[in-house]
Amino acid sequence: MDTLLRAELVELAEEWRLSAPERTVDVLGEDLPGWLTALVDDGGKRIRPTMVHWGHRAAGGGSTGPGHEAMIRAAGALEVLHVFALIHDDVMDRSDTRRGRPTAHIRAAAAHREADGSGSAEDFGTNIAILLGDLAHHQADRLAAELPASMRQEWWRLGTELIAGQRADLTGAAARRRDLAHAERVSRIKSGAYTITRPLRLGALAAGADDQVLAALADYGRHLGIAFALRDDLLGIWGDPRVTGKPAGDDLRAGKATIILTLAEGALADGLLSADAERVLRRVGSPDLTDTEVELLREALAEAGVGGWVEELIADEVRLAEGALSCPALTADGVAGLTAMARRIGWRAR
């Protein structure tokens, strides 16, 4: 996959040079193709490409031939698409850091200030980040364009679900949604399907999987997708910033409709939160929520047992995911790989 991505990004840089032949770029220290290449090379967890690989192996896919090449192309397209998703997500969430470094819009705004640029540095940073994300999406679609028809249809569904889930995340936060049905729906289509289920299907389709294999992988993916989203929710509130690369408590500041906030409402109804914690809970999502208030609510939710409840839910979903792998149509090495991935995803620290 890395070889394919390097070749594609070199070609992008050359095409960009022909389209914008200036030898230097104003304000920014590096033009967008070089910046995108650095972000792709940065690595990250690469969960989605790995799920493509194990979906392919579990369905009996080999290590050579057109099916293997399609699997590699789908994995690469997903990795670049994820760069797009992170850049735009950081803009929407107004996140300052990602993987321990300044986010794209923060970097671009800083470059504007250093160059004493005209206009608003913040607006410039946002606009450049949007363009950088657009370029990543554009490049991902180029990679996916050469996939077989069944995989291109899966790619289209994946992208539609990703955008629909992000929309639901934003509107749910604005509407102060705390109901379980909404939180589960957002986690299923925004995180679970995009990260687990669709990548698995892309890999399996590259191997020519039959309906029995696809059904078993869908069952596994549904449960592991829930576990992934729940772990994300926990890390968004209690994760160690030195490990996650992001500030703890950002989800509380954004007021995201997570299952943790649904459980927080339940803890409040059961009398497990103090009056101070209730006051802060009602202010979740407010732009002026202070660090002190975030810390107070984090501690109150932990003392009420919310984190422990979520850990139990994660363990249950990982067990159910592993149980779905008992399907005899799946290969032994694929089952072993997917079992290891379930445990890695369920109990990851970032």
Backbone torsions as a table, in degrees:
resi	resn	phi	psi	omega
1	MET	NA	-42.0	-178.8
2	ASP	-61.7	-38.7	179.1
3	THR	-62.7	-43.8	178.4
4	LEU	-62.2	-46.1	-178.3
5	LEU	-63.9	-41.1	178.8
6	ARG	-60.9	-44.6	-179.4
7	ALA	-63.9	-42.6	-179.1
8	GLU	-65.8	-39.9	-178.0
9	LEU	-74.0	-30.8	172.7
10	VAL	-64.4	-42.5	178.6
11	GLU	-64.9	-39.6	176.3
12	LEU	-60.2	-44.9	-179.4
13	ALA	-61.2	-39.2	179.3
14	GLU	-68.9	-42.4	177.7
15	GLU	-63.6	-38.4	177.8
16	TRP	-64.0	-41.2	-179.5
17	ARG	-62.3	-38.0	178.7
18	LEU	-70.1	-32.2	-179.6
19	SER	-81.3	-33.4	-178.8
20	ALA	-132.1	79.3	-168.1
21	PRO	-77.5	5.2	178.8
22	GLU	-58.7	140.4	-177.4
23	ARG	-76.3	-22.6	178.5
24	THR	-127.6	161.3	177.5
25	VAL	-118.5	134.2	-178.3
26	ASP	-67.6	142.6	171.9
27	VAL	68.2	-57.3	-179.5
28	LEU	-72.9	143.4	177.5
29	GLY	-75.6	-25.1	-178.0
30	GLU	-141.3	142.4	-178.7
31	ASP	-77.0	170.7	-168.9
32	LEU	-63.2	-41.6	179.4
33	PRO	-59.9	-40.8	177.5
34	GLY	-65.4	-39.0	178.0
35	TRP	-64.5	-44.4	178.9
36	LEU	-62.1	-42.5	179.2
37	THR	-59.1	-42.5	179.5
38	ALA	-63.5	-39.3	179.4
39	LEU	-67.4	-40.1	177.8
40	VAL	-66.0	-41.5	180.0
41	ASP	-68.0	-20.4	-177.8
42	ASP	-61.7	-21.5	173.4
43	GLY	88.8	-88.6	-171.7
44	GLY	80.4	-164.7	-174.8
45	LYS	-78.6	-25.5	-180.0
46	ARG	53.8	40.6	179.6
47	ILE	-65.2	-42.8	-174.2
48	ARG	-65.9	-49.2	174.8
49	PRO	-59.1	-35.3	178.9
50	THR	-66.2	-37.8	177.0
51	MET	-66.7	-36.0	174.7
52	VAL	-59.5	-46.6	-179.3
53	HIS	-58.9	-49.5	-175.2
54	TRP	-74.4	-27.7	172.1
55	GLY	-63.6	-39.1	177.9
56	HIS	-65.8	-46.9	-179.1
57	ARG	-66.5	-42.1	-179.0
58	ALA	-63.7	-28.0	178.9
59	ALA	-88.3	5.5	176.9
60	GLY	91.9	14.0	-179.8
61	GLY	-68.3	144.2	-179.4
62	GLY	-92.7	-177.7	-176.5
63	SER	-97.9	5.7	176.0
64	THR	-142.0	171.9	173.8
65	GLY	94.2	175.8	-177.4
66	PRO	-58.7	-37.5	179.9
67	GLY	-63.9	-40.6	178.1
68	HIS	-66.6	-41.3	178.3
69	GLU	-62.8	-39.7	178.1
70	ALA	-66.2	-37.6	178.1
71	MET	-62.6	-45.0	179.2
72	ILE	-62.6	-41.8	-180.0
73	ARG	-64.3	-43.0	178.7
74	ALA	-64.0	-40.9	178.9
75	ALA	-62.6	-43.5	178.6
76	GLY	-64.5	-42.6	178.7
77	ALA	-60.4	-40.6	179.6
78	LEU	-66.1	-37.9	-179.6
79	GLU	-64.6	-41.1	178.6
80	VAL	-71.3	-38.4	176.6
81	LEU	-60.4	-35.9	-179.6
82	HIS	-66.7	-33.9	174.5
83	VAL	-60.8	-45.7	174.6
84	PHE	-54.3	-50.3	-175.3
85	ALA	-61.2	-40.6	-179.4
86	LEU	-67.2	-43.5	-178.9
87	ILE	-61.3	-49.2	-178.2
88	HIS	-69.9	-35.5	177.4
89	ASP	-62.3	-41.6	179.2
90	ASP	-64.4	-37.2	176.7
91	VAL	-64.3	-47.8	-177.5
92	MET	-65.9	-35.5	-179.5
93	ASP	-87.6	-6.3	-176.1
94	ARG	56.7	40.5	-178.5
95	SER	-77.7	139.3	-179.0
96	ASP	-88.6	-30.0	-175.9
97	THR	-131.7	153.6	175.2
98	ARG	-148.4	125.7	-177.3
99	ARG	55.6	34.7	175.5
100	GLY	79.7	4.9	-179.7
101	ARG	-126.6	161.6	179.2
102	PRO	-58.8	141.2	178.0
103	THR	-70.8	167.8	-173.1
104	ALA	-59.0	-44.7	-177.4
105	HIS	-69.5	-30.3	176.3
106	ILE	-70.3	-42.2	178.1
107	ARG	-62.2	-45.1	-178.1
108	ALA	-66.1	-39.3	177.7
109	ALA	-63.8	-39.2	178.4
110	ALA	-64.6	-39.1	177.8
111	ALA	-63.4	-37.9	178.4
112	HIS	-63.0	-43.6	179.9
113	ARG	-65.4	-43.8	-178.5
114	GLU	-62.8	-32.5	179.9
115	ALA	-87.6	1.3	-176.3
116	ASP	52.5	49.1	-176.2
117	GLY	-69.7	160.2	178.4
118	SER	-80.2	142.0	176.9
119	GLY	87.7	-166.6	-176.2
120	SER	-80.6	126.1	176.5
121	ALA	-64.9	-38.2	-179.1
122	GLU	-64.8	-44.6	178.7
123	ASP	-63.8	-41.7	178.2
124	PHE	-60.0	-46.3	-179.9
125	GLY	-59.7	-44.8	178.6
126	THR	-62.1	-44.3	-176.7
127	ASN	-66.1	-42.4	178.4
128	ILE	-64.6	-41.7	179.3
129	ALA	-62.5	-40.6	177.3
130	ILE	-60.8	-44.4	178.5
131	LEU	-63.4	-41.1	178.9
132	LEU	-62.7	-42.8	175.9
133	GLY	-63.6	-40.9	177.6
134	ASP	-60.1	-40.7	179.5
135	LEU	-64.1	-39.8	177.7
136	ALA	-63.0	-44.1	179.0
137	HIS	-63.4	-42.2	178.9
138	HIS	-58.6	-44.0	-178.9
139	GLN	-70.5	-37.3	177.1
140	ALA	-62.3	-42.8	178.6
141	ASP	-64.8	-34.4	176.3
142	ARG	-61.9	-43.8	177.6
143	LEU	-61.8	-44.3	-176.6
144	ALA	-71.8	-21.0	-175.8
145	ALA	-62.0	-24.3	-178.2
146	GLU	-95.4	8.4	176.7
147	LEU	-75.6	157.7	172.9
148	PRO	-59.2	159.6	-172.6
149	ALA	-56.8	-43.4	-178.0
150	SER	-63.5	-34.5	179.7
151	MET	-76.9	-33.9	176.0
152	ARG	-64.2	-37.8	177.0
153	GLN	-64.2	-39.2	177.6
154	GLU	-65.7	-39.5	177.9
155	TRP	-61.1	-43.8	179.5
156	TRP	-62.1	-43.5	179.0
157	ARG	-63.7	-41.5	179.4
158	LEU	-59.2	-47.0	-179.7
159	GLY	-64.4	-39.5	178.6
160	THR	-63.1	-44.5	179.5
161	GLU	-64.5	-39.5	-179.6
162	LEU	-60.2	-46.4	-178.3
163	ILE	-70.7	-40.3	178.0
164	ALA	-63.0	-38.8	178.9
165	GLY	-67.2	-39.7	177.7
166	GLN	-65.7	-39.9	176.9
167	ARG	-60.6	-45.2	180.0
168	ALA	-64.2	-34.8	177.1
169	ASP	-62.0	-46.4	-178.1
170	LEU	-68.7	-47.4	-177.4
171	THR	-70.6	-33.5	177.0
172	GLY	-64.8	-40.2	177.4
173	ALA	-65.3	-42.1	-179.8
174	ALA	-64.4	-33.5	-179.4
175	ALA	-88.6	3.0	-179.0
176	ARG	56.7	43.0	179.0
177	ARG	-69.1	132.7	177.6
178	ARG	-129.4	3.4	-176.0
179	ASP	-77.2	148.4	-175.4
180	LEU	-63.9	-39.3	-176.9
181	ALA	-59.8	-42.7	-179.6
182	HIS	-68.6	-44.5	-179.1
183	ALA	-60.7	-41.9	179.3
184	GLU	-66.9	-39.2	-179.0
185	ARG	-64.8	-43.4	179.7
186	VAL	-63.7	-45.9	-178.2
187	SER	-65.7	-32.4	-178.4
188	ARG	-70.0	-47.4	-173.8
189	ILE	-88.9	-30.0	-178.0
190	LYS	-82.7	-41.4	-174.5
191	SER	-106.2	-54.9	-173.2
192	GLY	-63.5	-51.1	-177.5
193	ALA	-67.4	-44.7	-176.4
194	TYR	-67.7	-35.8	-173.7
195	THR	-91.7	-35.3	-171.9
196	ILE	-116.8	-62.9	-167.7
197	THR	-64.2	-52.0	-177.9
198	ARG	-66.7	-44.1	175.1
199	PRO	-58.0	-41.1	176.0
200	LEU	-57.8	-46.2	-178.6
201	ARG	-65.3	-38.9	177.2
202	LEU	-58.9	-45.7	178.5
203	GLY	-64.9	-42.2	-179.1
204	ALA	-67.2	-40.0	178.1
205	LEU	-64.2	-35.0	176.4
206	ALA	-62.1	-28.0	178.8
207	ALA	-90.5	0.6	-178.9
208	GLY	73.4	37.8	-175.5
209	ALA	-61.5	147.0	175.7
210	ASP	-90.0	178.5	-175.3
211	ASP	-64.2	-33.9	-179.7
212	GLN	-64.6	-45.0	178.4
213	VAL	-64.5	-45.5	-179.3
214	LEU	-61.5	-37.9	179.5
215	ALA	-66.6	-42.9	179.7
216	ALA	-64.4	-42.6	179.1
217	LEU	-67.6	-33.8	177.1
218	ALA	-64.9	-40.4	178.5
219	ASP	-64.7	-47.2	176.8
220	TYR	-58.8	-47.7	-176.5
221	GLY	-64.6	-37.5	-179.6
222	ARG	-61.7	-46.9	-178.2
223	HIS	-71.7	-41.7	-179.9
224	LEU	-70.1	-31.3	176.0
225	GLY	-61.8	-39.7	176.6
226	ILE	-64.2	-44.4	179.3
227	ALA	-61.3	-40.9	178.5
228	PHE	-60.5	-47.5	-177.9
229	ALA	-64.6	-40.0	178.9
230	LEU	-64.9	-40.6	177.7
231	ARG	-65.2	-38.9	175.6
232	ASP	-58.3	-42.9	179.6
233	ASP	-61.5	-43.9	179.4
234	LEU	-63.7	-45.4	-178.6
235	LEU	-66.7	-30.4	178.4
236	GLY	-66.7	-18.0	-179.5
237	ILE	-112.6	-43.6	-174.6
238	TRP	-115.5	5.5	-179.3
239	GLY	-66.0	152.7	177.2
240	ASP	-81.4	115.7	-178.0
241	PRO	-56.9	-27.8	179.3
242	ARG	-69.0	-21.4	179.9
243	VAL	-100.8	-45.4	-177.0
244	THR	-75.8	-25.7	-176.5
245	GLY	79.5	6.9	-178.9
246	LYS	-132.6	150.3	178.5
247	PRO	-63.7	141.0	175.7
248	ALA	-73.0	143.3	176.5
249	GLY	91.1	2.9	-178.3
250	ASP	-61.1	-34.9	-179.8
251	ASP	-65.3	-31.1	177.2
252	LEU	-71.0	-40.3	178.3
253	ARG	-63.0	-37.6	-178.6
254	ALA	-81.1	-16.9	-179.0
255	GLY	68.9	32.6	-177.5
256	LYS	-64.5	141.9	-177.3
257	ALA	-79.8	76.1	-179.7
258	THR	-96.6	164.0	176.6
259	ILE	-64.3	-28.2	178.1
260	ILE	-63.0	-41.5	178.1
261	LEU	-68.2	-32.6	173.8
262	THR	-62.7	-44.5	177.9
263	LEU	-66.6	-32.6	177.4
264	ALA	-62.7	-40.7	176.6
265	GLU	-62.8	-38.0	176.8
266	GLY	-65.4	-40.5	177.8
267	ALA	-63.3	-37.7	177.7
268	LEU	-64.2	-44.6	179.5
269	ALA	-62.9	-31.1	-179.8
270	ASP	-85.5	4.7	178.0
271	GLY	75.4	24.5	-176.2
272	LEU	-95.8	-1.9	179.3
273	LEU	-116.4	144.3	178.8
274	SER	-74.5	169.9	177.9
275	ALA	-62.9	-37.7	178.1
276	ASP	-64.7	-42.4	179.0
277	ALA	-65.3	-38.0	177.3
278	GLU	-63.0	-41.7	180.0
279	ARG	-60.4	-44.1	-179.7
280	VAL	-69.0	-38.8	178.9
281	LEU	-58.4	-37.1	179.2
282	ARG	-71.6	-18.5	-179.6
283	ARG	-98.3	-0.9	179.1
284	VAL	-56.7	132.0	-177.0
285	GLY	96.5	-10.3	178.2
286	SER	-74.8	135.9	-177.7
287	PRO	-64.1	-21.0	-178.5
288	ASP	-100.7	17.9	175.4
289	LEU	-61.8	126.9	-173.8
290	THR	-87.7	162.9	176.5
291	ASP	-61.4	-36.6	179.0
292	THR	-63.3	-42.5	179.1
293	GLU	-66.5	-40.4	177.8
294	VAL	-60.9	-44.7	-179.5
295	GLU	-64.7	-40.4	178.8
296	LEU	-59.6	-45.3	-178.1
297	LEU	-70.9	-38.1	177.0
298	ARG	-58.1	-46.0	-179.4
299	GLU	-66.7	-39.7	-179.3
300	ALA	-65.3	-41.2	179.5
301	LEU	-66.9	-37.9	177.4
302	ALA	-64.8	-44.2	179.7
303	GLU	-65.4	-30.5	179.0
304	ALA	-78.2	-7.4	176.9
305	GLY	91.2	9.4	-176.6
306	VAL	-62.2	-44.1	179.2
307	GLY	-60.1	-40.7	178.7
308	GLY	-64.9	-39.3	177.2
309	TRP	-60.6	-42.6	-179.1
310	VAL	-66.7	-38.6	176.7
311	GLU	-59.5	-39.1	178.1
312	GLU	-65.9	-40.2	178.0
313	LEU	-63.1	-41.1	179.4
314	ILE	-62.3	-46.1	-179.8
315	ALA	-60.1	-41.6	178.7
316	ASP	-62.2	-44.3	-177.6
317	GLU	-68.7	-36.7	176.8
318	VAL	-64.1	-42.1	177.2
319	ARG	-60.8	-43.6	180.0
320	LEU	-66.1	-38.1	177.3
321	ALA	-62.3	-46.1	179.7
322	GLU	-63.6	-36.3	179.0
323	GLY	-63.7	-31.3	179.7
324	ALA	-67.7	-16.9	-178.1
325	LEU	-82.4	4.0	178.7
326	SER	-75.2	-4.1	179.7
327	CYS	-59.0	123.9	-177.6
328	PRO	-67.9	-14.6	-179.3
329	ALA	-76.9	-13.8	179.5
330	LEU	-83.7	145.3	179.7
331	THR	-73.8	154.7	-177.5
332	ALA	-65.5	-42.5	-178.8
333	ASP	-70.3	-32.1	175.7
334	GLY	-65.0	-41.7	178.1
335	VAL	-62.7	-42.8	179.9
336	ALA	-62.2	-43.7	179.8
337	GLY	-65.5	-41.9	-179.4
338	LEU	-70.6	-32.6	175.9
339	THR	-64.5	-45.6	178.4
340	ALA	-63.1	-38.5	179.1
341	MET	-66.1	-37.6	179.0
342	ALA	-59.5	-42.1	-178.8
343	ARG	-73.6	-37.6	177.8
344	ARG	-63.3	-43.8	-177.3
345	ILE	-72.4	-42.0	-177.3
346	GLY	-63.8	-34.5	-174.2
347	TRP	-122.5	32.7	177.6
348	ARG	-72.5	158.7	-179.7
349	ALA	-105.8	-0.3	178.6
350	ARG	-152.3	NA	NA
